[in-house]
Amino acid sequence: MNIVLWVLQVVLAVKFLSVAYTHGLRPDPAKMQRGNQRFGAAARPLLIVIALAVSLCAVVLVLPAATGAAAWLAPWSAALLAVMMLGAAGFHLACRDNPKTWVSLVLFALAAFVAYGRWAIAPL
């Protein structure tokens, strides 16, 4: 189970780093139009803050493998990513982005599984 959790952690870290890049650093104006309409001037700073938080959590998700220290941060990072994905699913649902809602829910499930797995099944 430990190997499965590590594979999921690496896959989630790569996915969340790509999400942080595409949403926070290089957002597509056409795709972000509904969010810009909904949040107005606050949309861009909000995306940057979310991208930084997601990037930090993605790095912390695999940090214990690289350093051997701070192993207690991995499940907290996965739990925080799961909470963010629930918020993202709600946002995409409100903006009527159906495919993105399902992606957010799948990422929520994977992050929640990693959080539970690192707390209860195979702690670091």
C-alpha positions in Angstrom: 0.0 0.0 0.0 2.9 2.3 0.7 4.0 2.1 -3.0 0.5 2.9 -4.2 0.3 5.9 -1.9 3.7 7.2 -3.1 2.7 6.8 -6.8 -0.5 8.7 -6.1 1.4 11.4 -4.2 3.8 11.9 -7.2 0.9 11.9 -9.7 -1.0 14.4 -7.7 2.0 16.6 -7.2 2.7 16.7 -10.9 -1.0 17.4 -11.7 -1.3 20.1 -9.1 1.9 21.8 -10.2 0.5 21.9 -13.8 -2.8 23.2 -12.4 -1.0 26.0 -10.6 0.9 26.9 -13.7 -2.1 27.0 -16.0 -4.4 28.7 -13.5 -2.2 31.1 -11.7 0.8 31.9 -14.0 -0.6 31.4 -17.5 -4.4 31.6 -17.4 -6.2 31.4 -20.7 -8.4 34.5 -20.8 -11.1 32.8 -22.8 -11.4 29.9 -20.4 -11.3 32.2 -17.3 -14.0 34.5 -18.6 -16.8 33.2 -16.4 -14.6 33.4 -13.3 -13.5 37.0 -14.2 -17.2 37.9 -14.6 -18.0 36.3 -11.2 -15.1 37.8 -9.2 -14.3 40.9 -11.2 -11.0 42.6 -10.3 -10.3 40.1 -7.5 -10.1 37.2 -9.9 -6.5 37.5 -10.9 -5.0 38.0 -7.4 -7.2 35.1 -6.2 -5.9 32.8 -8.9 -2.3 33.7 -7.9 -2.9 33.0 -4.2 -4.6 29.7 -5.1 -1.8 28.8 -7.5 0.8 29.5 -4.8 -1.1 27.4 -2.2 -1.5 24.5 -4.6 2.2 24.7 -5.6 3.3 24.6 -2.0 1.0 21.7 -1.1 2.2 19.8 -4.2 5.8 20.2 -3.2 5.0 19.2 0.4 3.2 16.2 -0.8 6.4 14.6 -2.0 8.9 16.4 0.3 9.2 13.5 2.8 10.5 11.3 0.0 13.2 13.7 -1.0 14.4 14.8 2.5 13.2 12.1 4.9 12.0 14.9 7.2 8.7 16.5 8.0 6.8 13.4 7.2 3.8 14.6 9.2 3.2 17.4 6.5 2.3 14.9 3.7 -1.2 13.9 5.0 -2.0 17.5 6.0 -1.0 18.7 2.5 -3.2 16.0 0.9 -6.1 17.0 3.1 -5.7 20.7 2.2 -5.6 19.8 -1.4 -8.8 17.7 -1.0 -10.5 20.7 0.6 -9.3 23.0 -2.2 -10.7 20.5 -4.8 -14.1 20.5 -3.1 -14.0 24.3 -3.4 -12.9 24.1 -7.0 -15.7 21.6 -7.8 -18.3 24.0 -6.2 -16.9 26.9 -8.2 -16.9 25.0 -11.5 -20.4 23.8 -10.8 -21.5 27.4 -10.2 -19.9 28.4 -13.5 -21.4 25.5 -15.2 -18.1 23.9 -16.2 -19.3 20.3 -16.1 -16.2 18.5 -17.3 -14.0 20.5 -14.9 -16.4 19.7 -12.0 -15.8 16.0 -12.5 -12.0 16.4 -12.7 -12.1 18.4 -9.5 -14.2 15.7 -7.8 -11.7 12.9 -9.0 -8.8 14.9 -7.7 -10.6 15.4 -4.4 -11.1 11.7 -4.1 -7.5 10.9 -4.8 -6.2 13.6 -2.5 -8.6 12.4 0.3 -7.5 8.8 -0.2 -3.8 9.9 0.1 -4.6 11.9 3.3 -6.4 9.0 4.8 -3.8 6.5 3.7 -0.9 8.5 5.2 -2.8 9.0 8.4 -4.3 5.6 9.0 -3.1 2.9 6.5 0.6 3.5 5.9 1.9 6.5 7.9 5.3 7.8 7.0 
